[in-house]
Amino acid sequence: MHLSDKTTKQVTETKYLATDNTDRYRTIMRYFYEQYEKLQYWLYQTDIYEELMTLEYFHRKKYTEEQCQQDLTQLCEWKNLYAVQDTKKVLSIDAFKNRKYRYQLSEYSVEIERMLIRLENLSIEGASLEPSLVERIRNEIVKITEMEHASNEKASSWWKSLNDDFIKLNRNYQDYIRELNSLKAEEMMKTRQFLIFKDKFLEYLRQFVKSLQYHSGPIEGCLRKVNQEQCNHILHKVLEHEKTIPRTNGDLDEVLFMENAVGRWNNIYRWFVAADGKEPESSKVFEMTNEMIRKITRYATQLSSLGHGGASRKEEYLKVLSDFHGQASIADCHKLAACVFGVEKTFHLKGDFKRDTESINSGVYEESPTEFIIAPRIRTYRQKAERSGIAERAALKEEMKRKTLEKVEREKKLLQGYIKEQVLDFATLPIIEPEVRDTFLVWLSKALENKSRVAKTEDGKRYRVIGGEAGERCKVKCTDGVFEMPSYRIIFEEEGQS
C-alpha cells in the first residue's frame, strides 16, 4: 500500500452531503449532474433558480435568489463547482461589476453524484449471478498466448475486457451471497410465498454452479501454463498503449500502473488456481452456492411439512378402526394398540444391570427383575438415618497397643546392638536386615528434615545427625544387597541433656 498526500487529505467535495442546508445543496448538484449528462456543461444562476422554483419543496421554503447565490458560492468554496465570469454579453461597466458567472461541475462532483445514484438504485438493481461471465472470462484467458504477439492496442483492449468481466463476476457474487444471507432473505424463505418461486430460484443457482464447474477447470489449466515473464510482457504492452493516450491531469505513473496491473493479475490467478496452500476463491464460491441450495431446500421442506401437517387424516383413522374391529379378542386389541400408539407413560431406566446372559436376542420378560429404590422428588425429602449401636473396640485397641509396645521394644534392642557410645555410625555397621536399615533411614530422614538436624525416636530418645557435608560416602551392607549413601552419624543425647 502506498500512502500519499491524496490518501490522507480531507475530501472537501463531499461536505455538501452532510451539513446544514444539505437538501438545497444536493438538489442543486443533482440538477447540475442531469444537465451534465445532457452535455449542457455551463449553467447560469438564473437557470438554476428557475428550475428550483418549479419544485413545490422550494416554494414552501420561500427560496430566494440571494439564497441561491449563497449556495452556489458555498459549493464553489468546497470545489464542487467551477465559476467563470461571462464577459461576452457585458454592455456596460455596471454589468461587468455585477459579475455574471457561469457554473460547471468539477470532476470529483461528477463521480460523487454517480456514486450517489448507484447507492440510491442499489436496492432496485440488486445483484445477480451471471453464468455467461465465467464463460467470457474463459474465452479471454484462452487468448492470452495470442496477446504476446498482438499489438499494444489489442493487448490493452483484451486486458480491459478481462478486468471488467472479472470485477463484475467478483462483485456480483459477493453482493448476491450477501443478500441471500441477509435477515430479509431469511424471513422471506420462511414464508409460504417462497414455495411459489423456489424451483426457479434453485434452478438459477444450479445453472451458475454448473457454469462454474464447467469453465473453472479449463481456466485453471490455462493460467498454470502462463509464467511470470509472459505476464509481464503482456502488461508492458498494455502500459505502452496507456502512455500514448493524452491526459490532462499529468503523465501516467508507470510504477503505480504496473503494481496495480500485476496485483489484478495475481487476484485473477488466485481466484481460479490454488496457491500458497490456500484453496482458490472459485472453490469457496462453489461451496457457498451449494450451501445456499441446501439451505433453500431445507426451508422448502419445512414449509411443505407444515403445509401437510393440518391435512385431514380421516382415511388413516378409518383404516386403524377397521384393524381394531377385525381383532378376535381384547388381548389382541391391546397388542395392536401397543404397535400403533406405543406404550403409555413409559419410563426409561439406565444403569449397570447384572444380566444372566449376554445374548442380544433375550427379551425383556426373560431377564431377571432388578429393583430400584426411587426417592421422592421433593425439596423437603431427607433420607432416613439408620440407627446403630456403639461397637465394642477394646480388643482392637489392645492389639494396637501391643504392636506399638513391640515396636518401641524393637527400637531399644537396635539401640543396644548397633549404637556404640551413643553414636550410630553408618560406615561401621555390620551386615544388617532390611527392617533394621529401614528404621535407621527413618531416623535419618526425620532429622534431615529439620534445619537443626535434631529429632526423636518413638520412645522419646533425642538425637542429632552429623557428617555427610564433605562428600564422603559409605556402603551399608544388608542381607538383600549393598546400600551406598553419604557418611552420616547419628549422635544420641543422654538423659537430661538438651
N, C-alpha and C positions, 0 to 999 in steps of 0.2 A: 504494500500500500504506500502510495506517495502522498505525503501531506504537504499541500501548497497553500498559498495565501487565499486562493479561490475556495478552498475547502473550509477554511476556518473563519472567513469573514461573514458578516451579517448579510442576509439577503433582504435588503430594504424593499425590494419589489413586491414582497408578499405581505407587507404591513397592512395593505388595504383589506385583507381578508379577515382580520380580527382586530378591529379598533372602533372608535366612535364613528358613527355615520357610515358603517360598512355597507348598509343597504343602498346608500346613494353611490358609493364608490363602485360597488360590484355591478350595479345597473349600468353605470357609465362605461365601465370596462367591457361588459358584455356587448353593449351596443357597438363599441369600437371594434370588437372582435368579429361581430357579424358583418360589419361593413368591410373589414379586412378580408374576410372570406369572399366577398363580392368584388374584390380588387379595388375598393374605394379606400385608399390608404390615408388620405388627409381629410380632416373634418374641422369645421369652424364651430365656435361656441354656440352660435345661433342654431346650427343644425342639431347640436346635441340637446339644447334646451327645448326646442320644438318637439323633438322626439320624446323627451321625458314627460312633457306636458300632455302627451296623448295617453299617458298611463293614469288610471284612476288613483293609484297609490300616491303619486306625487301631487295630484290635485288636492287630495285630502290633507297632505302635509303642507300645502301652500308654498310650494317650492318656488324660489325666486331666481332671477338671473344672477344676482350677486352671489347667492349660494352656489350656483353652477360655476361661476368664475372661481370661487374659492376652492371648490372641489377639484377643478382642473389644475389649478395652481398647486394644490397639495399632491396630486398624482404626478405632476412634473417633478416635484421635490423628491418623491420616492422613486423617480426614474421609471415610472410606468408609462409615461407619455413623453414624447419629444415635442417641444413647441418651437415653431419658426414663424417669424413675423412676415406677414404678407404685404409686400410693398408694391404689388402690381397695380392695385386699384386706388392707390393713395393720390388724392387730388388736391390736398391742402396740408399745411403744416400741422393743423389741429388733428387731422385724421392720422398723420404719422405718429403724433404724440399719444394718441389713444391706443396705439399698438394692437392692431387687429391680428390675432395669431391663428395659425393652423396647427392642428394637433395630430400626432401619429403614434401608434402603439410601438413600444420597444420590443426587442427580440425576446427578452425574458417574459414580458407580459403575454406575448402570443403563446408561448409554451405553458405558462401558468393557466391561461384560460382553456387551452386544450386539455390540460390535466383535469381541471375542474369539470369540464363537460364529460370526460371519461368517468370521473367519480360519480357524477350525477346520474349517468346512464349505466352504472355498474350493475345494479340490480335488474335492469331491463335487459341488458345484453347477456349477462351471465357467462358462465364458462362451458366449454364443451370438449369432447374427446373426438378428434377427427382422425380416423384410421388412415386417411389419404396423406396426412402429414408424414407418417412413418415411411410410407411408400415413396414420397417425394424426396425425403432425406436419403433413402437408399439409392434412388436414381442419381442424386447429386454425388454421393460418396463413390459410386461406381466410376464417375468421370474424373476422379482425382488423378489417375495416371495420365489422362489426356491433358490436364492443366499444366503439366510440366513443360509441354511443348507448345502450349497455346499462347496467344498474345496477352499482353498485360491487361488490356481492356476486357477480354473474355474471362481471364482468371479472376479479375475483380468482380465481374458480374456473377460468376459462379460462386464466389465467396460470400457475396451479399445474399444471394438466394439461399445458400445453405444456412447462413446465420439467421435469416428471417424465419425460415421453417423451423429451425431448432428452437429459437426463442419462443415462437408461437406454441410449439408442442410442449415445451417445458412449463411455460406459464399456464397454458390451458389445463394440463393435467393436474397441476398443483391447485389451481382455483377450483376445478371440478371436484377433486377429492375433498378439499376443504369444505365445499358446500354440502357434499354428501355426509360429512361428519359433523355438520353444524346441528345445533339444537332444533332449529326449524325443520331440518330434514328428518331428524329423529321423530319428531312429533307427527310429521306428515306420514311417515312409514307405519305409524301405529293406527292410522285411520282406515276406515273401510273403503274410502275413495281410492286409496293406494292400490287396491286389488285390481282396479279397472285398467290401469296402465302399467301394472307390474311386469307383464310379459314383454312389452315394448322396451321397458327400462332395462331388463335383463339382457334382451337381445342387443341393445345398444352397447352395453358394457362388453358382452361377449364378442361382438364384432371388433371392438378395439383390442381386446386381448388376442384374438386370432391374428389381427394385422401385426401386432407387436411380436407375437411368436414367429410369424412367417418371415418378417423382414429383419428382426434384430440379429439373427444368426448370420445372414449374408453381410450385413453391415459390419458386424464384429470381425468377420473374416477379411473384409477389405481394409479395415482400419489396422489390423495387425500386420498387413503387408507393407504399410506405409512407414518408412523410417523418418527420423528427425530431419535428415538432410533434405529429403523430398519436400517435407512440410515447410521448412524454412525457405526453400527455393520458390515455392508457390506463393508464400506470404510476402516475399520480397517483390514478386511480380505485382501483387496487389498494392504494395507500398509505392512502387514506381508509378503505377497508374494514378494513385491518390495524389502524388506530388505534381502531376500535370494538371490537376483541377485548380483553377484560380480561386483564391479565398480572400474575402475582405477583412477577416479577423486575424490575419497574420499567417506566417508559414506553418506548415504541418510539423508537429513534434514527432520525428521519426522514431525515437526511442520509446516514447509512450505508446505510439501506434503499434509497434512490434510487440511490446509487452502485452497489450490488450488482445492482439490477434493470436499470439501464442497461448495466452490464457483461455481464450474462447475455444481454440482447437483442442487444448487439453481437456476442457469440460465436455466437449463433444465426444472425445475419445473415452473418457471415464464414464460417460452416460451409457455406452454400449459395451465397453470392454472392462473386465476385472483387472484392477491394478493395485499394487502395494498391499495385497492381501485383502482388499475390500471388494465386495460384490458390486457390479455395475448398477447404476440407477435404474436401468430398464428392468432388472430383476425385482427391485423394490416396487416399481410401478406395477409389475405383473402381480406381485403378492398382494399389494393394496387393493388392486382391482378385483382379484379373486376373493379377497376377504369381504369386499363390499358386496359381491354377488352372493356369498354365503349369508351375509347379514340380511340382505333383502329377502332371500329365500326363507330365512328363519322367521322374519317378521310376517311374511305372507302365510307361512304355515300356521303361525299362532293366530293370525286373523281368521284363517279358514276354520281352524278348530273351534274358535269362539263362535263362528257363524253356525257351525253344525251342532254346537252344544245344546242349543234350545230346540232342536228338531224333535218332532213327535216320535216317541218310541212305542207307539201303540202296537205295531206288529211284533216287536220283541216281547212285550208283556203278554200278548196273546199266545206266543209260542211257549213261553215259560208256563203259563197257566195250563196249556194242553198237556205239557210234560208232567206236571203235577197231577193232573186229572187221570193220567194213564198209569199211575203207580198202584201197586197191589195193596200196600199197607202203609200205615203211618210211619213205620220204621224206614221204609224206602223213601218216603217223602222227606224225612229228616236227613237222610243221606244226600238226596238231591239238593236240599236247601243248603247243606254244607258245601256242595260243589258250586252252586250258583251264587250264594250270598257270602260264603265264608263263615268262619267261626265267630260268634258274637262275644264281645268282651274278652278278647284274647290277652293273655299275659305272656310276655317273653322273658324267660328266666335264663340267665347266663351265669355259668360258674364252672368250677373244676369238679365235674362229676366222675365218680368211680364206676365205670361201666364193667359189666360182666363179660362182654365180648367186644372185639374191635371190628366186627362185621358192619359194613355200611348198609347192608340190607335189613338190619334188625329194626323192627318197628317200635313205635313208642310204647305200645302195650306189652311188648316183650321185654322191655327193660325193667330193672328193679326200681321201686319207688325211692325217691330222695326227699328228705324232709328239709324244709326251710323255715327258720324262725324269723317271722316278719314283725318288726317293731312298728307301733303306731306312728304315723307321720304327723305328729302334733308337737308344738314347741314345748309344752309342759311335761312331755313324757320323760321320765327318768328310769333308767334300768334299775330293777330291784336288786339290792345288795344281798348276797347270801351270808347267813350267819355262820360263824365258825368259832370253835373254842381255841383256847391258848394251848399250843403244843408244848409238851414237856421236852426240853432240850438239855437236861442235866448230863446225860451220858455223852452227848456231843461235846459239851463244854469240857467235861473231864478228859475226853480224848484229845482235844486241842491243847489242854493244859499239859497233858503228859508229853505230847510231841514237842511243845515249847521247852519243857524242862530237859528233855533228852538232847535237844539242840544246844542248849546252854551247857550241858554237861560235856557234850562232844567238843565244844569250843575250848572248854577248860583243859581237856586232855591234850588238845592241839597245842595250847599254850605251854603245857608242861613238857610235851615231847619234842617240839621243834624250836621253842623260844629259849635261848640261852642268855642268861644275864640280862633279861628284859629286852632282848634285841632279836628280831626276826630278820635274818639276812638271806635274801633270795639267792645270792650267789653261792652260799654254803649249804643249801638244803640238800638232803639226801633224796633218793628216789621216793616220790610221794604218789598217793592215789589221786585220781581226778577230782573226787569230792573235796579233798584237802586243798588242792590247788584252787578250786573254785572259791572256797571260803577265804583263802588268803587274798585272792584277787578282789573279792567283795570288800574286804577291809581296805585294800589299797585304793580302790576306786572311790570309796566313801571319803577318804582323807584327801585325795587329789581334787575332789570337787570343791573343797574349801581353799581359800587363799592361804590360810594359816597351816594347811595340811594336817589338821588335827581332827580326830573323830573318836567314836566309842564303839566297843563291841556290844554284842547282845546282852552280856551280863554287866555292862556299865564300865568296862575296863577302858581307860583313856589311853590313846596312843597318838603318835605323830609319825610322819613319813619324811625321810631324808634321802639324799642321793638322786641319781638319775639326771643331773643337770649337765655334767661334763661329757655326755655322750657315751658313758660306759655301759656296756651291755653284759648280760649274763645268760646262761642257759639253765633252765629248771627242768630236771629230768623227772618224767612222770611214767607211770606204768603204760600209758597209751601213747607216749611219744615224748619229744623234747620241745619245750616251750622257750622261745627266745624273747627277752624283754629287757628294758633298762634296769640297771643295777640299783634297785631300791632297797632300803632297810626300814623296818618298822620298829620304832622305839616305844616301849610301853612304860608308862609312868607308874611309880609306886603309889601305894595307898596314901592319901593325904597330900600328894604333890599336885600342884596346879600349873 
